[in-house]
């Protein structure tokens, strides 16, 4: 049998290993030059003024909530179709989550679903966290225009390399901050890692401070000069101040070296993903209408993190579990992204059952098929052939 095809996996090459080995042979393994170098490369890649690297995408989401000053009594809108971390970031700081419905064809928040969520929030909404699901982008410009004054944080953990007419995702043209993840199944891999990009130097400095226990070593920012400075006026060499209640969300140089090596390959990885996705699109045409690729978002040039199809399981006479089991028996992995977060037990117990028909319709038919740069050019043929066998004539 051919090798098992997971729904996603990293592609680590010899130069990636060499980059990590170089750091391991150096004097600095964490909070050193590789971190700053990666941040600079990431900011340049997405067209943002600042990038702050951190432990993972969840930490990045948490840091943005802290930097915005969200807390008890605040309301934050999050789309129902996302990974739980997007909503959890609001709860980490004590804010309440208002779940927005999504377009059933794409799984994305829209200006209309954001407005509807804000209307039933029961009070003022301070922020929204639109999610660029699967690599396709929300219309951030439209959200910003529809809700002026609302703090927008883009969850782009699926969308590194994606573009719209406004430029690369993460450039901050219409949002306060953007969050990325570098988990092994993402387009660029660090093992674990995340980042926040922004054009606001104040937010960038605050995120960086909160990443490291809320500590500042900047003499110009010290708040207790009697402790900070010697009689000569020079800062005491040992001195630092914890100015905020922060966290240890730092990311080591070892992982940033890997991330920097991988980031240099973003154009190649993006091209591979686009080519594989286009091949899937062509091969799936005979299976319509029972199986269709996820609807395309106009004006978006995605680098797909996930290749999602919508399957009419009822018409096929099979459950999603039966289809997934059949694929696995043929050496093919698949996954579901995601059970709507409002249906998770924690959120049902907190907010009760909610009717979000767009999210329910998207979830009912979605299935993620294998997509990663290390796939062979004809691997989609094998996947679609397996799907055809399982679904029958």
Protein Blocks (a to p, Z undefined) as FASTA:
>chain_A
ZZdddfbdcdddfklmmmmmmmmmmmbfghplklmmmmmmmmmmnopabdcddfblklmm
mmmmmmnopaehiacdddfbdcfklmmmmmmnopacddddddfklopacfklmmmmmmmn
opacfbdcdddehhiacdfklmmmmmghiacdddfklmgoiacfkopehklmmbfbdcdd
fbfklmbdghiacddddfbfklmmmmmmmmnoopafbfklpcblmlmpcfkopacfkbcc
dfbdcddfbccfklmmmmmmmmmmmmmmmmmmmmmmmmmmmmmmmmpckbccddddehia
cddfbdcddddfklnopafklmmmmmmmnopacddddddfklpmklmmmnopaddfklmm
mmmmgccddddfkbcfklmmmmmmmmmmmnoZZ
